[in-house]
């Protein structure tokens, strides 16, 4: 029989042994150190204020009374240090990190999760809770393949529920994409996390809607007259409108209101003119009363004629649109006659 136990190296009491109490106390000392093992820290030299019973893991290069004891546990017992070499598989509570660790044979590492672990909440570098059962705080999160493709799946219980990705700034929602309250795929944006605008919606049948996209079809109230050369006419009615187009101030040089552009970008515009007669005319879409971006020109005519022009142009948010008239022509104004259509592309 050996003189000590196999796992904890506790000394045996031997037959005819003198001072058996010394051997017995040494075994108790080791048991007191190793049972419910707690590692208080990982300094490289003995702390001056180490309390009785505290345990440390000396880091290299160990100094002072710990010189040469790297790889061993250092216990403060009866005013002195005792050193015990741990074995692979020993467990200890790491007081500094607040977590249970296991000895790998060379270092103390976090306890590995079981291969098919099921946990109620999981926080990676942050705290999870009952609502956010998985929480991750990191510079990035990686989902990679295992040899082929990779899918990230978000499932909801019913059509009226939500399955989406929510993007936040300062913990306030700014954009959301997914199935939000219906089975149509939608992309929504918000300036404050409270007011939301659907920028894009795709129905389950593939129909695409962009209700926030600026678009307008505008005309003056129905009337027939000959605008003066160099005058402007505006608009009274918005027959189709979305994305923020609005009637602006009343014109000073003709009837109607300027049409205010809601957003900066490239627009497709179409101007239609219903001419009843003309001695030569020019009808131009005018921006801020100074720049013409699409113009209808024609010679004298005596029979009713519908003319139109389509163009791509750049508008800035806040631009005011009107129709500038040149020459002399009698026009039929109103929906379906003389009007403007514009859409942001």
Secondary structure, DSSP 8 states (H G I E B T S, - for coil): --SB-TTT--B---TT-S-HHHHHHHHHHHHHHHTT-EE-B--SS--TT--TT-EEE--SS--GGGTT-TTSEEEEETTEEEEE---TT-EEEETTTTEEEEE-SSSEEE----TT---S-EEESS---SSS-EEE-SS------SSS--------SSTTSEEEEEEEETTEEEEEEEEESSSSEEEEEESSSSSEEEEEEE-TT--EE-TTS-EEEEE--SEEEE--TT-EE-BSEEEEEETT-EEEEE-SSSSSEEEE--S-EEEEEEEEEEEEEEEEEEEEEEETTTEEEEEEEEEEE-S-EEEEEEEEEEE-TT-EEEEEEEEEEEEEESTTSBEEEEEE-
